[in-house]
Amino acid sequence: MSNDKESVLVVAKKEKLPSDAKEIIKDPMLLEFLGLKREASYYEKDVESAIITHLQDFLLELGNGFSFVARQKRIHLDGDEFYVDLVCYNRLLQCFVTIELKTKKLGPQDIGQLQMYVNYYDRIEKLPHENATIGILLCVDKNDAVVKFTLPEGQKQIIASQYELYLPTEKQLLEEVNKELMNFEEKDNYQTK
């Protein structure tokens, strides 16, 4: 279901090492294994606790090469305290990965918050031989245009990825298959012209 299927498949088949975080991080992520009930509303701490309970499944869903580093990592900046929801390390990319969870639609302020965490890890925690820190915003909904215009052009450190807590219904799956078939047919028609 990734937006960049080709790159994800090439890395998954181990045909190449990833050079960009978008090549290994799924969007959207399916977090049905967390076992959260459909009817309930959730706080970020509920989703985070469920992820910690199912950490192995979460790391596998996140992508290749991830290991867990910390939960609610405290960052102290001149008297102010902040807490990074989850911190991982990716051995393939050789970098820290900070993860912020949002149970609402992603906004520019969320991107700014994660950018601060990424900057902190790059300037304080990262060793000289490690690559730049990646930040992932896991949210229930996002507007790609808001993400695009909040971040500088060409940046590759912040990724917004939607998560879904449940497998799609049969109707939703059929709609997605039909949409992909239409896209394939449009590409095929365009290439034959």
C-alpha positions in Angstrom: 0.0 0.0 0.0 3.0 2.3 0.0 2.9 5.5 -2.1 6.3 4.6 -3.5 5.9 0.8 -4.2 8.8 0.4 -6.5 11.5 1.8 -4.2 10.1 -0.1 -1.2 10.1 -3.4 -3.1 13.7 -3.0 -4.4 14.9 -2.4 -0.8 12.7 -5.2 0.6 14.2 -7.6 -2.0 17.7 -6.4 -0.8 18.6 -5.4 -4.4 20.0 -2.1 -3.0 20.6 -0.3 0.3 18.3 2.6 1.0 19.6 6.1 0.3 16.4 7.9 1.4 14.1 7.2 4.3 11.1 7.3 2.0 12.4 4.1 0.5 11.8 2.1 3.6 9.1 3.9 5.6 5.6 2.9 4.7 2.8 5.3 4.1 0.2 4.4 5.1 1.0 2.1 7.9 -1.5 -0.5 9.0 -1.6 -0.8 12.8 -4.5 -3.2 13.2 -2.3 -5.5 15.3 -2.5 -2.9 18.1 -5.9 -4.3 18.9 -7.6 -0.9 19.5 -11.4 -1.1 19.3 -13.1 0.6 16.4 -15.7 2.4 18.5 -13.3 4.1 20.9 -11.6 7.5 20.6 -7.9 7.5 21.4 -5.3 9.7 23.0 -1.7 9.7 21.8 -0.7 7.9 25.0 -3.2 5.1 24.2 -1.7 4.5 20.7 1.9 4.8 22.1 1.2 2.3 24.9 -0.3 -0.1 22.4 2.8 0.3 20.1 5.1 -0.5 23.1 3.0 -3.6 23.9 3.3 -4.7 20.3 6.8 -3.3 19.7 8.1 -6.2 17.5 5.1 -5.9 15.2 5.4 -2.1 15.1 9.1 -2.2 14.1 8.3 -4.7 11.4 5.4 -2.5 10.1 7.7 0.6 10.2 10.1 -0.9 7.8 13.5 -2.6 7.5 16.4 -2.2 10.0 14.7 -0.5 12.9 15.5 -1.0 16.5 13.9 0.6 19.6 15.9 3.2 21.6 13.5 5.1 23.9 9.9 6.0 24.8 9.0 9.6 26.0 12.6 10.6 25.6 13.0 13.8 27.7 14.8 16.8 26.0 15.8 19.6 28.3 16.3 23.0 26.6 17.2 25.9 28.9 14.5 25.2 31.4 11.9 23.8 29.1 11.2 20.1 28.8 9.9 18.3 25.8 9.2 14.6 25.2 9.8 12.7 22.0 7.1 10.0 21.8 9.4 7.3 20.4 13.0 7.1 19.3 14.4 4.3 17.1 17.6 3.7 15.3 17.8 2.4 11.7 20.9 0.4 11.1 20.5 0.5 7.3 20.3 4.3 7.1 22.6 4.6 10.1 20.6 7.3 11.8 18.2 8.1 14.7 14.5 8.1 13.9 12.3 10.3 16.1 8.6 9.4 15.9 5.7 11.7 16.9 2.2 10.3 17.2 -0.9 12.4 16.4 -4.5 11.2 16.8 -5.8 14.2 14.9 -5.2 15.7 11.5 -1.6 16.8 11.0 -1.0 20.5 11.3 2.0 22.8 10.6 2.7 23.1 14.4 3.2 19.3 14.6 5.8 19.5 11.8 7.6 22.3 13.6 7.6 20.3 16.9 9.2 17.3 15.1 11.7 19.5 13.3 12.9 20.7 16.7 13.4 17.1 17.8 15.3 16.2 14.6 17.5 19.3 15.0 18.2 18.3 18.7 19.2 14.8 17.7 21.4 16.0 14.8 23.2 18.6 17.0 23.4 16.7 20.4 22.9 13.0 20.1 24.3 12.1 16.6 27.8 10.8 16.3 30.0 12.2 13.4 29.9 9.0 11.4 26.0 8.8 11.6 23.7 10.2 9.0 21.1 12.9 9.6 18.2 12.2 11.9 14.9 11.3 10.4 11.6 12.4 11.9 8.3 10.6 11.3 4.9 12.1 12.1 2.4 9.2 12.4 -1.0 10.7 12.0 -4.6 9.6 11.4 -5.0 12.2 8.6 -2.8 14.6 6.7 -3.0 17.1 3.9 0.1 16.5 1.6 0.0 20.1 0.5 0.3 21.4 4.1 3.2 19.1 4.6 4.9 20.2 1.4 4.5 23.9 2.1 5.5 23.7 5.8 8.8 22.1 5.0 11.7 23.5 3.0 11.9 22.3 -0.6 14.1 19.2 -1.1 14.2 18.3 2.6 14.4 14.6 3.3 14.5 14.4 7.1 10.8 14.8 7.9 8.2 12.3 6.7 4.5 12.4 7.4 2.9 9.0 7.3 -0.7 8.1 7.9 -1.6 5.2 10.0 -4.7 3.0 9.9 -5.9 1.0 12.9 -8.0 -1.4 10.9 -7.8 -3.4 7.7 -10.0 -1.9 5.0 -13.4 -3.3 4.4 -14.1 -5.5 1.3 -15.8 -2.5 -0.3 -12.7 -0.3 0.4 -10.4 -2.9 -1.0 -12.4 -3.2 -4.2 -12.4 0.6 -4.6 -8.7 0.7 -4.2 -8.1 -2.1 -6.7 -10.4 -0.4 -9.2 -8.5 2.9 -8.7 -5.2 1.2 -9.2 -6.5 -0.5 -12.4 -7.7 2.8 -13.7 -4.3 4.4 -13.0 -2.5 1.4 -14.7 -4.8 1.7 -17.8 -4.2 5.5 -18.0 -0.4 5.0 -17.8 -0.6 2.2 -20.4 -2.7 4.4 -22.8 -0.4 7.3 -22.3 2.7 5.2 -23.1 1.2 3.7 -26.3 0.4 7.1 -27.7 
